[in-house]
């Protein structure tokens, strides 16, 4: 699954930097909204790719003000979910293991 997501994100990343098309930007945002929960839960190594896509979309001149707001909210959600996942992982690592 990771290879599939990596390929999909690579294609989206190529599109994100030069869309010139607000409708395509909207579709990319929709795809990110659907993919991010899966990446946060299972594939944290893909995080830089998603962040690069968000950055590219934010700098695309065809991105509308509404879409920029969506991207900003997506970044806030993204950061919060990753912080929660990191905290959970730290808590799990700190939890005592079974007694031997």
C-alpha positions as CSV (number, residue, x, y, z in Angstrom):
1,X,0.0,0.0,0.0
2,X,2.9,2.4,0.8
3,X,4.2,2.0,-2.7
4,X,0.8,2.8,-4.2
5,X,0.4,5.9,-2.0
6,X,4.0,7.0,-2.8
7,X,3.2,6.8,-6.5
8,X,-0.1,8.6,-6.2
9,X,1.5,11.3,-4.1
10,X,4.3,11.7,-6.7
11,X,1.8,12.2,-9.5
12,X,-0.2,14.7,-7.3
13,X,3.1,16.4,-6.5
14,X,3.9,16.9,-10.1
15,X,0.5,18.3,-10.8
16,X,0.5,20.5,-7.8
17,X,3.3,22.7,-8.8
18,X,2.0,23.8,-12.1
19,X,-1.8,23.3,-12.4
20,X,-2.9,26.8,-13.5
21,X,-6.4,25.4,-12.9
22,X,-8.5,26.1,-9.8
23,X,-10.7,23.1,-10.5
24,X,-7.7,20.8,-10.5
25,X,-6.4,22.4,-7.3
26,X,-9.8,21.6,-5.7
27,X,-9.5,17.9,-6.8
28,X,-6.0,17.7,-5.3
29,X,-7.2,19.2,-2.1
30,X,-10.0,16.6,-1.9
31,X,-7.5,13.8,-2.5
32,X,-5.2,15.1,0.2
33,X,-8.1,15.3,2.6
34,X,-8.9,11.6,1.9
35,X,-5.2,10.5,2.0
36,X,-3.9,12.3,5.1
37,X,-5.7,10.2,7.8
38,X,-4.2,7.1,6.2
39,X,-0.8,8.6,6.0
40,X,-0.9,9.8,9.6
41,X,-2.0,6.4,10.9
42,X,0.2,4.1,8.8
43,X,2.7,5.8,6.6
44,X,4.4,8.7,8.4
45,X,7.4,8.5,6.0
46,X,5.2,10.0,3.3
47,X,4.7,13.2,5.4
48,X,7.3,15.3,3.5
49,X,5.7,14.5,0.2
50,X,2.3,15.7,1.4
51,X,3.8,18.9,2.9
52,X,5.5,19.6,-0.4
53,X,2.2,19.2,-2.3
54,X,0.5,21.6,0.1
55,X,3.3,24.1,-0.3
56,X,3.2,23.9,-4.1
57,X,-0.6,24.4,-4.1
58,X,-0.3,27.4,-1.8
59,X,2.1,29.0,-4.2
60,X,0.1,28.1,-7.4
61,X,-1.3,31.4,-8.8
62,X,-4.6,29.6,-9.8
63,X,-5.3,28.6,-6.2
64,X,-8.3,30.6,-5.0
65,X,-8.7,32.3,-1.6
66,X,-11.1,29.6,-0.5
67,X,-8.7,26.9,-1.5
68,X,-5.8,28.7,0.3
69,X,-8.0,28.7,3.4
70,X,-8.7,24.9,2.9
71,X,-4.9,24.3,2.6
72,X,-4.2,26.3,5.7
73,X,-6.8,24.3,7.7
74,X,-5.4,21.1,6.2
75,X,-2.0,22.1,7.5
76,X,-3.4,22.8,11.0
77,X,-5.2,19.4,10.9
78,X,-2.0,17.7,9.6
79,X,0.2,19.2,12.3
80,X,-2.3,18.3,15.1
81,X,-2.8,14.7,13.9
82,X,1.0,14.2,13.6
83,X,1.6,15.6,17.1
84,X,-1.1,13.4,18.5
85,X,0.4,10.3,16.8
86,X,3.9,11.2,18.0
87,X,2.6,11.7,21.6
88,X,0.8,8.3,21.4
89,X,3.9,6.6,20.2
90,X,6.0,8.1,23.0
91,X,3.4,7.1,25.5
92,X,3.4,3.6,24.2
93,X,7.2,3.4,24.2
94,X,7.2,4.7,27.9
95,X,4.6,2.2,29.0
96,X,6.1,-0.7,31.0
97,X,6.3,-3.9,29.2
98,X,4.9,-7.2,30.4
99,X,6.6,-8.6,33.5
100,X,9.1,-11.4,32.7
